[in-house]
Amino acid sequence: MKFGEQLRTSTIKEYQWYYIAYDELKNQLKPAYEEPSSSSAGRKGKGKKKEWTEEDEGAFINRMEQELDKVHTKQKVKAIEIGRRIASSEKEVSDVVARLDQRGPGETDGPTEEEFMMLEEDLSDIIADVHDLAKFVQLNYTGFQKIIKKHDKQTGWHLKPVFATRLKAKPFFKDNYDADIVKLSRLYDIVRTRGNPVKGDSAAGGSQSAFIRNTTKYWVHPDNITELKLIILKHLPVLVFNASKEFEAKDSAITSIYYDNPETWDLYEGRLKKTEGAEAIRLRWYGGMDTEQIFVERKTHREDWTGEKSVKARFGIKEKNVNAFMKGELLPAAVFEKARKDGKKPEKAIAEDERLAKEVQYSVLKKGYKPVCRSFYNRTAFQLPADARVRISLDTELTMVREDNLDGKIRSGDNWRRMDIGIDYPFSQLPAEDIERFPYAVLEVKLQTQVGQEPPEWIRELIASHLVEAVPKFSKFIHGTATLFPDRINLLPFWMPQMGVDIRKPVTQHFGIQRPGHSAQSLSTSDDDDDDSGDEEEYESQDSTPRAGSAENGSRQDRDLRNRQDFPGGNNLDIEEQLAAMPLNEDYPLYDSDDEDEEENALEEARRVGGWPYYTKVLKKHAKLVGQRTLTALHAINPVPKPTSMPRNGGIQPLGNGHIESRRFKAPKGKKIHVPVRVEPKVYFAAERTFLSWLEFSIYIGTIAATLLNFGSKPTKASFIAAGAFSIVAILSLLYSVGIYLYRSNSIRARKAIKYHDKYGPSVLCGALFVAVVLNGVFELKERGYF
């Protein structure tokens, strides 16, 4: 679906007169044609295309200014309205809670269930308004970017740099609604719990020194960030570390400095290969650069076969002491001297922190670890206070920055961090080679569930929805190091090829923000119809589902609701497993490109001109169509094995039309892509047992050969040939088994992603043995005179 059509089908009724007039602007860019001359009057088509003039450019810019002012005004007015509605709801909730607190024991007077339901409906409506405004902003921003790109491409005049300044003057797309989301989360939690929200330490996690979690990671496209936050806050409140103060942007900022040896990159390769005991050492702080408390953290990876879980341990240290500690000038005992005197923390916990400090300091000094990479992001955490069983965090504006002093350039110097930047995203003062701006948000779902316990149903639906893309074991440290040091890192993580693929997916199920009183939900998906869609500063945002109020949409959604079944538990396949079980079709484009649009334009241009150029293009088009259909027919009759269809959960629909977009990736020249391979001790034993089985088989065949040669009535030519044949088979199988065993052992030790099954060996061995038996029978029968 092209963007113009996408814009029309995604129109929200409230905003229908305030969207960018994309089709009109596109028509204004269509070239005009001169009247055909007398010499060409007999030919079909129009005259020569007119050049784009300064007058045309001025008219186009004026229209763009009008559209920008229209969109910016509507966004500003609606944002103010939402802010006032939140303030009004806040007052109403406070009144209801005050009446609830004034109620004495045993009294029945107070707020009724109906009042709470009305408040919840009110807040749900505000949440839907925030969602719709975010979609309106994203769609219009995409429209401006696309029309500017189309203008520069068709006219040859460069409007993009000039209009970027005008967009900054009216930045309707800059609001991220985080402050509104924090307020809505608090109010919705109060109403949802009927005035009894879960109490506890809101800084859960800040006081923990070592904890174990089961964490899964996902990428989230910028188009879906606000919608995802609004969905989660209906189930979990936003975790606020300091509820006594108003929310500020710096409250969500988290910065980490990662250490490694810039010569050997031991920590990078250990974390990438997930070797047993691999460590990551980082220094982290929350908030701005003026924060005094710094956390020294160490992550340790443990293989599953060890029976242990990967652990993150950390201790706090004052910022003024970090340099002395990391250089070995300040010993761990001195770091915790004040904590021991205060007596606010148990001696056992202080002893554990001190042991960790000693180990970290020893590793840094012994192995030459230095600051190499910084990660910055704004985190929105969702968690019940003092309850870490379910914790969801969403990291946005993720940025990696070089902290090293390599290549003769001083960045951090002798300090443990560079001081020329703070939390001023997007760090425009840095050169391009020092920074990597990650294009997606990172969602982490952290669960502390008991053995056999299923995660909450809404989490299962969330991670199976179109809003997220699973990227297991994604690491900010690994990604930042691999991208910032391309000349020094040759082993790349497995997700690097995926960076060039659009992760947005069509809507897979009835899941999203629902406005009270409507059966339809606001859903979002994306299509891409223009070239250069990989620009870092641009991303497209579309909403492919018709809005509530459409009769066709309502009936379709109602039908989905009737057909939908809940996610079953147990071993039923989830949405990702279902998709993985489906056959691949490399010809299916999940997102269309601009190529088809350009071909249609070229054909239309040739039709206007007429003559031989037009007929040539028509023939090429039909020849291409015939070739595609021929290939499709050949694929259909090709006798290849068909995959077994896997059972699906009721109501869950696969992506698109049942197809999956698949691509083959190749590592850049001189580099390798590391594919995670799980290796357990039993794998070594399995390879050894296989070798011993081959060895035993070779001995049996060798024994047969020796028996034929030495224990007959008299050595004959037939027995000699048969014994030789069996001996050759025994020797070949022995050599083959030794070679395979060495190959497998080395591959397992190096964690190579190879095929460990033996596809041809057993068949060749059986064939050779069959030939040997047949030869033995033939020569024996011949020796006895049967033929």
C-alpha positions in Angstrom: 0.0 0.0 0.0 1.4 3.4 -1.0 1.7 6.2 1.6 -1.1 8.3 0.1 -3.5 5.4 0.4 -2.2 4.6 3.8 -2.8 8.1 4.9 -6.4 7.9 3.7 -7.2 4.6 5.5 -5.5 5.7 8.7 -7.5 8.9 9.2 -8.8 9.5 12.7 -12.1 11.3 12.6 -11.2 14.0 15.0 -8.1 14.9 13.0 -9.4 14.4 9.5 -9.2 18.1 8.4 -5.7 18.6 9.9 -3.6 15.9 8.2 -1.0 17.0 5.6 -2.6 17.3 2.2 -0.2 14.7 0.8 -2.1 14.0 -2.5 -2.5 17.7 -3.3 1.2 18.4 -2.7 2.1 15.4 -4.8 -0.1 16.6 -7.6 1.6 20.0 -7.4 4.9 18.3 -8.0 3.7 16.5 -11.2 5.4 18.0 -14.2 3.5 20.2 -16.7 4.0 19.6 -20.4 4.4 22.1 -23.3 2.0 22.0 -26.2 3.3 19.6 -28.9 5.0 21.2 -31.9 3.7 20.9 -35.4 6.3 18.3 -36.3 5.1 16.0 -33.5 1.4 16.8 -33.9 0.7 13.5 -35.5 2.3 11.5 -32.8 0.5 10.3 -29.7 1.3 12.0 -26.4 2.1 15.4 -25.1 4.9 17.8 -25.6 8.2 18.3 -23.8 8.1 18.4 -20.0 8.5 21.9 -18.5 11.3 22.8 -16.2 10.6 23.5 -12.5 10.8 27.2 -12.1 11.5 29.5 -9.2 7.8 30.5 -9.2 6.8 26.8 -8.9 9.2 26.4 -6.0 7.8 29.5 -4.2 4.2 28.2 -4.6 5.2 24.8 -3.3 7.0 26.2 -0.3 4.1 28.4 0.6 1.7 25.4 0.5 4.2 23.4 2.7 4.2 26.3 5.2 0.4 26.3 5.3 0.3 22.5 5.9 3.0 22.7 8.6 1.2 25.5 10.4 -2.1 23.5 10.2 -0.5 20.4 11.7 1.5 22.2 14.3 -1.5 24.2 15.6 -3.7 21.1 15.9 -1.0 19.2 17.8 -0.4 22.1 20.1 -4.1 22.7 20.9 -4.7 18.9 21.4 -1.7 18.6 23.7 -2.9 21.5 25.9 -6.4 19.9 26.0 -4.9 16.5 27.1 -2.9 18.2 29.8 -6.0 20.0 31.1 -8.0 16.7 31.1 -5.2 15.0 33.0 -5.2 17.8 35.6 -9.0 17.5 35.9 -8.9 13.7 36.3 -6.1 14.1 38.9 -8.4 16.4 41.0 -11.3 14.0 40.7 -9.2 11.0 41.7 -7.7 12.9 44.7 -11.3 13.8 45.8 -12.4 10.1 45.6 -9.3 8.9 47.4 -9.7 11.5 50.2 -13.3 10.4 50.7 -12.1 6.8 50.9 -9.4 7.7 53.5 -12.0 9.6 55.6 -14.2 6.5 55.9 -14.0 5.0 59.3 -13.8 1.3 60.1 -17.0 -0.5 59.5 -18.6 2.4 57.6 -20.1 1.9 54.2 -20.2 5.5 53.1 -17.6 6.4 50.5 -16.9 6.2 46.8 -19.0 3.5 45.0 -17.8 1.0 42.4 -19.7 3.0 39.7 -17.6 6.1 40.5 -14.4 4.1 40.1 -15.6 2.7 36.9 -16.4 6.1 35.5 -13.0 7.4 36.5 -11.4 4.3 34.8 -13.4 5.0 31.7 -12.3 8.6 31.7 -8.7 7.7 32.1 -9.0 5.1 29.3 -10.4 7.8 27.1 -7.5 10.1 27.8 -5.0 7.3 27.1 -6.7 6.7 23.8 -6.4 10.5 23.1 -2.7 10.4 23.8 -2.4 7.4 21.5 -4.3 9.0 18.7 -2.3 12.2 19.0 1.0 10.3 18.8 -0.2 8.5 15.7 -1.4 11.8 14.2 2.0 13.3 14.8 4.0 10.3 13.5 1.9 10.1 10.3 2.2 13.8 9.5 6.0 13.8 10.2 6.3 10.9 7.8 4.3 12.7 5.2 6.5 15.8 5.3 9.6 13.7 5.0 8.3 11.8 2.1 7.0 14.8 0.2 10.3 16.6 0.7 12.2 13.6 -0.6 9.9 13.3 -3.6 10.3 17.1 -4.3 14.1 16.9 -4.2 14.1 13.8 -6.5 11.7 15.1 -9.1 12.6 18.8 -9.3 16.3 18.7 -8.7 15.9 21.6 -6.2 17.1 20.7 -2.6 14.5 21.6 -0.1 15.4 19.2 2.6 18.1 21.3 4.4 16.0 24.5 4.2 12.8 22.9 5.4 14.5 21.1 8.3 15.0 24.6 9.8 11.3 25.3 9.4 10.4 22.0 11.1 12.6 22.9 14.0 10.8 26.2 14.4 7.5 24.3 14.7 8.6 21.0 16.2 5.2 19.3 16.4 7.0 15.9 16.4 9.3 16.5 19.3 6.8 15.8 22.2 7.3 12.3 23.7 4.5 12.5 26.2 6.6 10.9 29.0 5.4 13.3 31.6 1.7 12.6 30.7 2.4 8.9 30.7 3.8 9.0 34.2 0.8 11.0 35.5 -1.7 8.7 33.7 0.1 5.6 35.1 -0.2 6.8 38.7 -3.8 7.8 38.3 -4.8 4.6 36.5 -3.0 2.5 39.1 -5.0 4.2 41.9 -8.3 3.7 40.1 -7.6 0.2 38.9 -6.8 -0.9 42.5 -9.8 1.0 43.8 -7.8 3.4 45.8 -5.4 0.8 47.3 -2.3 0.8 45.1 0.6 -1.5 46.0 2.8 0.2 48.6 6.6 -0.4 48.9 10.0 0.9 48.1 9.7 2.5 44.6 13.4 2.2 44.2 13.2 -1.5 44.0 16.4 -2.6 42.3 18.3 0.5 43.3 19.1 -1.1 46.7 19.7 -4.6 45.3 23.4 -5.7 45.1 22.9 -9.0 43.3 19.8 -10.4 41.7 18.8 -13.1 39.2 16.2 -12.6 36.5 14.9 -14.3 33.4 15.3 -11.6 30.7 14.1 -11.5 27.2 14.8 -8.6 24.8 12.9 -7.0 21.9 13.3 -4.2 19.5 10.5 -1.6 19.2 10.2 0.7 16.2 9.8 4.4 17.0 6.3 4.3 15.5 5.1 1.9 18.2 6.9 3.3 21.3 4.0 5.5 22.7 1.4 2.8 22.0 3.5 0.2 23.8 3.9 2.4 26.8 0.2 3.1 27.0 -0.6 -0.6 26.8 1.8 -1.6 29.5 0.7 1.2 32.0 -2.8 -0.4 32.0 -1.3 -3.5 33.7 1.8 -2.2 35.5 2.5 1.3 36.9 5.5 3.4 35.8 8.2 2.9 38.4 9.0 6.3 39.8 12.1 6.4 42.0 11.2 9.7 43.7 7.4 10.2 43.9 7.8 13.4 45.9 8.9 15.5 43.0 7.6 16.3 39.5 8.8 14.2 36.6 11.8 15.6 34.8 13.5 14.4 31.6 16.8 13.7 33.4 15.0 11.3 35.8 14.8 8.6 33.2 18.4 9.0 31.8 20.8 6.1 32.4 24.4 6.2 31.3 27.0 3.3 31.5 30.7 3.3 30.8 31.9 -0.1 29.6 35.5 -1.4 30.1 37.6 -3.7 28.0 41.2 -4.3 26.9 41.5 -2.3 23.6 44.2 -4.7 22.4 42.6 -8.1 23.0 38.9 -7.2 23.5 38.6 -10.1 26.0 35.3 -8.9 27.5 33.7 -8.2 24.2 34.5 -11.7 22.7 33.6 -13.4 26.0 30.2 -11.8 26.1 29.6 -12.3 22.4 30.5 -16.0 22.5 28.8 -16.5 25.8 31.7 -18.5 27.2 31.3 -19.9 30.7 32.3 -17.2 33.3 32.4 -14.3 30.7 32.2 -10.9 32.4 31.2 -7.4 31.6 32.4 -4.5 33.7 30.7 -1.2 33.6 30.2 2.0 35.6 26.6 3.3 35.7 24.8 6.4 36.9 21.3 7.6 36.9 20.3 11.1 35.9 22.6 14.0 34.9 26.4 14.4 35.1 26.1 16.0 38.5 25.1 12.7 40.1 27.4 11.7 43.0 26.5 8.1 43.3 28.1 5.8 40.7 27.5 2.1 40.6 30.3 -0.3 39.7 28.7 -3.4 38.1 29.9 -6.8 36.9 27.8 -9.2 34.9 28.9 -12.8 34.9 27.5 -15.3 32.4 26.8 -18.9 33.5 26.0 -21.7 31.2 22.8 -23.6 31.9 24.6 -26.9 32.4 26.4 -25.5 35.4 23.1 -25.3 37.3 23.7 -21.6 38.0 22.1 -18.5 36.7 23.9 -15.4 35.2 24.3 -12.8 37.9 24.7 -9.0 37.9 26.4 -7.7 41.1 27.2 -4.1 41.9 28.2 -1.7 44.6 28.1 2.1 45.0 31.0 4.5 45.1 31.2 8.3 45.2 32.1 9.9 41.8 35.1 11.7 43.3 36.6 8.3 44.2 36.1 6.5 40.9 39.4 7.5 39.3 41.4 6.6 42.4 39.6 3.2 42.7 40.0 2.2 39.1 43.7 3.1 39.1 44.3 1.1 42.3 45.2 4.2 44.4 42.1 3.7 46.6 41.7 0.2 48.1 38.3 -1.4 48.6 38.6 -1.4 52.4 38.8 2.4 52.3 35.7 2.6 50.0 33.5 0.8 52.6 35.1 2.3 55.7 32.3 4.9 56.1 29.6 2.3 55.5 31.0 0.2 58.3 31.1 3.2 60.7 27.5 4.2 59.9 26.2 0.7 60.5 23.2 1.2 58.3 24.0 -1.8 56.2 24.6 -5.4 57.5 28.2 -6.5 57.8 27.6 -9.5 55.6 26.3 -7.3 52.7 29.3 -4.9 53.1 31.7 -7.9 53.1 30.1 -9.1 49.8 30.4 -5.7 48.2 34.0 -5.4 49.3 34.9 -8.8 47.9 33.3 -7.7 44.6 35.3 -4.5 44.7 38.5 -6.4 45.1 37.8 -8.7 42.2 36.8 -5.8 39.9 39.8 -3.7 40.8 42.2 -6.7 40.4 40.7 -7.5 36.9 41.0 -3.9 35.7 44.6 -3.5 36.9 45.8 -7.1 35.9 44.2 -7.3 32.5 44.5 -3.6 31.4 40.8 -2.8 31.1 40.0 0.8 30.1 36.9 2.8 29.2 36.0 2.0 25.6 32.3 2.6 25.1 29.4 4.6 26.6 25.7 3.8 26.3 23.0 6.4 27.0 19.3 5.9 27.0 16.1 7.1 28.6 14.4 4.3 30.5 10.7 3.9 31.3 10.4 1.1 33.8 7.1 -0.6 34.7 6.9 -2.5 38.0 4.9 -2.8 41.1 6.8 -1.2 44.0 8.9 -3.7 46.0 7.7 -6.5 43.7 10.3 -7.6 41.1 8.4 -10.7 39.9 7.4 -8.8 36.7 9.5 -5.8 35.5 9.3 -4.3 32.1 11.7 -1.6 30.9 11.7 0.4 27.6 14.9 2.1 26.6 14.5 4.9 24.1 17.0 7.3 22.4 19.7 4.6 22.8 23.1 6.0 21.8 26.6 4.5 22.0 29.6 6.8 22.2 33.4 6.1 22.1 35.2 6.7 25.3 38.7 5.5 24.3 41.9 7.4 23.5 42.8 5.3 20.5 43.8 6.6 17.1 45.7 9.4 18.6 42.5 11.2 19.7 42.0 12.1 23.4 38.4 11.6 24.4 38.3 10.7 28.1 42.0 11.3 28.8 43.0 10.1 32.3 39.5 10.5 33.5 37.1 7.5 33.7 34.6 9.2 31.4 34.6 12.0 28.8 33.3 15.3 30.0 32.4 17.0 26.7 28.9 15.4 26.7 26.3 14.8 29.3 22.7 13.6 28.7 22.1 16.2 25.9 20.7 13.7 23.3 21.3 13.6 20.3 24.8 14.7 21.1 25.1 16.8 17.9 28.5 18.1 18.9 30.2 14.8 18.4 31.7 13.7 15.1 30.0 10.9 13.2 32.9 8.4 13.9 32.4 8.8 17.7 28.7 8.0 17.9 26.2 5.4 17.0 22.5 6.3 17.4 20.5 3.1 17.6 17.3 3.3 15.4 15.0 1.3 17.7 13.9 1.2 21.3 14.9 -1.8 23.4 12.2 -3.6 25.4 13.3 -5.9 28.3 10.8 -8.2 29.9 12.2 -9.5 33.2 10.4 -12.2 35.0 11.1 -13.9 38.4 8.7 -16.8 38.2 8.7 -20.1 40.0 9.5 -23.3 38.2 6.5 -24.3 36.0 4.8 -21.0 36.5 3.5 -19.3 33.3 4.0 -15.5 32.8 0.9 -13.3 32.9 -1.4 -13.6 29.9 -1.2 -10.0 28.9 2.7 -10.3 28.6 2.3 -13.4 26.4 0.0 -11.3 24.1 2.3 -8.4 24.1 5.4 -10.2 23.1 3.4 -12.1 20.4 2.0 -8.8 18.9 3.1 -6.7 16.0 4.6 -4.1 18.3 7.9 -5.9 19.1 10.6 -7.8 17.3 12.4 -10.5 19.4 16.2 -10.2 19.5 17.5 -12.7 22.0 20.7 -11.9 23.9 20.9 -8.4 22.4 23.6 -6.4 24.2 24.2 -2.6 24.2 27.9 -3.2 25.0 28.4 -5.7 22.2 26.5 -3.6 19.6 28.3 -0.4 20.6 31.7 -1.9 20.5 31.1 -3.6 17.1 29.8 -0.5 15.4 32.2 2.1 17.0 35.4 0.1 16.3 34.9 -1.3 12.8 38.7 -1.4 12.1 39.4 -3.4 15.3 36.4 -5.8 15.6 36.2 -8.6 13.1 33.7 -10.8 14.9 30.2 -9.3 14.7 27.0 -10.2 16.6 24.3 -12.2 14.8 21.8 -9.3 14.8 24.0 -7.0 12.8 22.5 -8.1 9.4 19.1 -7.4 10.8 19.9 -3.7 11.1 19.1 -3.1 7.5 15.7 -4.8 7.6 12.5 -2.9 8.5 11.2 -4.6 11.7 7.7 -3.3 11.5 5.0 -6.0 11.0 1.4 -6.0 10.0 -1.1 -6.3 12.8 -1.3 -10.0 13.8 -4.2 -9.9 16.2 -6.8 -7.8 18.0 -4.4 -6.1 20.3 -3.9 -2.4 21.1 -5.4 0.7 22.7 -9.2 0.5 23.1 -11.4 3.5 23.5 -14.3 2.9 25.9 -17.6 2.3 24.1 -16.0 1.0 20.9 -15.3 -2.6 19.9 -12.6 -1.6 17.5 -9.1 -0.7 18.7 -6.5 1.6 17.5 -3.9 -0.5 15.8 -0.8 0.5 13.9 1.2 -1.0 11.2 3.6 0.3 8.5 4.3 0.2 4.8 7.2 1.7 3.0 6.8 2.9 -0.5 9.8 5.2 -1.1 13.4 4.6 -1.7 16.2 5.5 0.7 14.0 4.3 3.5 17.0 3.5 5.6 17.9 7.2 6.4 18.8 7.5 10.0 16.8 10.7 10.6 13.7 9.4 8.9 11.2 6.8 9.7 7.7 6.1 8.3 4.6 5.8 10.5 1.3 4.6 9.2 -1.8 3.1 10.8 -3.2 0.5 8.4 -6.4 -0.3 10.3 -9.5 1.7 9.7 -10.6 3.8 12.7 -13.5 3.1 15.0 -16.7 4.3 13.6 -16.3 2.5 10.2 -19.0 -0.1 9.8 -16.7 -2.4 7.9 -14.0 -2.1 10.5 -16.4 -2.7 13.4 -17.8 -5.9 11.9 -14.4 -7.2 11.1 -13.2 -6.5 14.7 -16.3 -8.1 16.1 -15.7 -11.1 14.0 -12.1 -11.3 15.3 -13.3 -11.1 18.8 -15.8 -13.9 18.3 -13.2 -16.1 16.6 -10.4 -15.3 19.0 -9.4 -17.8 21.6 -7.1 -17.3 24.6 -3.5 -18.3 24.4 -3.4 -21.9 25.7 -0.7 -22.9 28.1 1.6 -25.9 28.0 3.6 -26.7 25.0 1.4 -25.2 22.3 3.3 -23.1 19.8 3.5 -19.4 20.3 3.3 -16.9 17.5 7.0 -16.9 16.8 7.2 -20.7 16.7 4.2 -20.8 14.3 5.9 -18.4 12.0 9.2 -20.4 12.1 7.3 -23.5 11.1 5.8 -21.9 8.0 7.5 -22.3 4.6 9.7 -19.5 3.4 8.8 -17.5 0.4 11.6 -15.1 -0.7 9.5 -13.4 -3.3 7.0 -11.9 -0.8 7.8 -8.2 -0.1 6.5 -7.3 3.4 7.0 -3.7 2.6 6.7 -2.5 -1.0 9.4 -0.2 -2.5 9.3 2.7 -4.8 10.5 0.6 -7.8 6.9 -0.2 -8.9 5.9 3.4 -8.6 8.9 4.5 -10.8 8.1 1.8 -13.4 4.5 3.0 -13.6 5.7 6.6 -14.0 8.1 5.7 -16.7 5.4 3.8 -18.6 3.0 6.7 -18.2 5.7 9.1 -19.6 6.4 6.8 -22.5 2.6 6.6 -23.2 2.5 10.4 -23.5 5.5 10.4 -25.9 4.1 7.5 -27.9 5.9 5.8 -30.7 8.6 3.1 -30.5 9.8 4.0 -26.9 6.2 3.3 -25.6 5.9 -0.1 -27.4 9.4 -1.1 -26.2 8.5 -0.5 -22.5 5.2 -2.3 -22.9 7.0 -5.3 -24.4 9.5 -5.3 -21.6 6.8 -5.1 -19.0 4.9 -8.1 -20.5 8.1 -10.1 -20.9 9.0 -9.5 -17.3 5.5 -10.6 -16.2 5.7 -13.8 -18.4 9.1 -14.6 -16.9 7.8 -14.2 -13.3 4.8 -16.4 -14.0 7.0 -19.0 -15.6 9.3 -19.1 -12.6 6.3 -19.4 -10.3 5.0 -22.4 -12.3 8.4 -24.1 -12.2 8.6 -23.6 -8.5 5.1 -25.1 -8.1 5.9 -28.3 -10.1 9.4 -28.6 -8.6 9.4 -31.9 -6.6 10.9 -30.6 -3.3 9.9 -31.9 0.1 7.0 -30.0 1.6 7.2 -28.9 5.3 4.7 -30.5 7.7 2.0 -28.0 8.7 2.2 -27.2 12.4 -0.9 -26.7 14.5 -1.7 -23.1 15.3 -3.3 -21.5 18.3 -6.9 -20.4 17.7 -7.4 -17.0 16.4 -3.8 -16.1 15.9 -3.1 -15.1 12.3 0.3 -15.2 10.7 2.0 -12.2 9.3 0.8 -10.8 6.0 -0.8 -13.5 3.8 0.9 -16.4 5.4 4.3 -15.6 4.0 7.6 -14.6 5.7 10.1 -12.3 4.4 13.5 -14.0 4.2 16.9 -12.8 3.2 20.4 -14.2 2.9 23.1 -12.2 4.6 26.8 -12.2 4.0 29.4 -10.8 6.4 31.4 -7.8 5.2 34.8 -8.5 3.7 37.3 -9.5 6.4 34.7 -10.0 9.1 32.6 -12.9 10.5 29.2 -13.0 12.0 29.0 -14.9 15.2 26.0 -17.3 15.5 25.2 -18.4 19.0 25.8 -22.1 19.5 24.7 -23.8 22.7 27.4 -26.2 23.9 26.9 -28.5 26.9 29.3 -31.2 28.3 27.1 -34.0 26.9 27.8 -32.7 23.4 31.5 -33.7 23.8 30.5 -37.1 25.2 28.1 -37.6 22.3 30.9 -37.0 19.8 33.2 -39.4 21.7 30.5 -42.1 21.8 29.9 -41.8 18.0 33.7 -42.2 17.4 33.8 -45.2 19.6 30.9 -46.8 17.8 32.7 -46.3 14.5 35.8 -47.7 16.0 33.9 -50.8 17.2 32.4 -51.3 13.8 35.8 -51.0 12.1 37.2 -53.7 14.5 34.3 -56.0 13.6 35.0 -55.7 9.9 38.8 -56.1 10.5 38.0 -59.3 12.5 36.0 -60.6 9.6 38.9 -59.9 7.2 41.4 -61.7 9.5 39.1 -64.7 9.8 38.7 -65.1 6.1 42.4 -64.9 5.6 43.7 -67.1 8.4 41.1 -69.6 9.4 40.0 -71.1 6.1 40.9 -74.7 5.1 43.5 -73.3 2.8 44.2 -69.7 1.6 42.7 -69.3 -1.8 42.6 -66.4 -4.2 38.9 -65.7 -3.4 39.5 -65.6 0.3 42.5 -63.4 -0.2 40.5 -60.9 -2.3 37.5 -61.0 0.1 39.8 -60.4 3.1 41.5 -57.5 1.3 38.1 -55.9 0.5 37.0 -56.1 4.1 40.3 -54.8 5.3 40.1 -51.7 3.0 36.6 -51.0 4.3 37.8 -51.3 7.9 40.7 -49.0 7.4 38.6 -46.4 5.5 35.9 -46.4 8.2 38.6 -46.0 10.9 40.3 -43.1 9.1 36.9 -41.4 8.4 35.8 -41.8 12.0 39.1 -40.3 13.3 38.8 -37.3 10.9 35.1 -36.7 11.7 35.8 -36.9 15.5 38.7 -34.3 15.3 36.6 -32.0 13.1 33.6 -32.2 15.5 35.7 -31.7 18.6 37.5 -28.7 17.2 34.2 -27.2 16.0 32.5 -27.8 19.4 35.5 -26.2 21.2 35.3 -23.2 18.8 31.5 -23.0 19.0 31.1 -23.1 15.3 27.6 -23.2 13.8 28.1 -26.3 11.6 26.0 -29.3 10.8 27.0 -31.9 13.3 25.0 -34.7 11.9 26.6 -37.1 9.4 24.8 -37.0 6.2 26.8 -39.3 3.9 29.2 -41.3 6.1 26.9 -44.1 7.3 25.4 -44.5 3.8 28.9 -44.8 2.1 30.0 -47.3 4.8 27.0 -49.5 4.3 27.4 -49.3 0.6 31.1 -50.3 0.8 30.3 -53.1 3.2 27.6 -54.3 0.8 30.0 -54.3 -2.1 32.6 -56.2 0.0 30.0 -58.9 0.9 28.9 -59.2 -2.7 32.5 -59.6 -3.9 33.2 -62.2 -1.3 30.1 -64.2 -2.4 31.0 -63.9 -6.1 34.6 -65.0 -5.7 33.6 -67.8 -3.3 31.0 -69.1 -5.7 33.4 -68.9 -8.6 36.1 -70.7 -6.6 33.6 -73.6 -6.0 32.8 -73.8 -9.6 29.1 -72.7 -9.6 29.8 -70.4 -12.5 
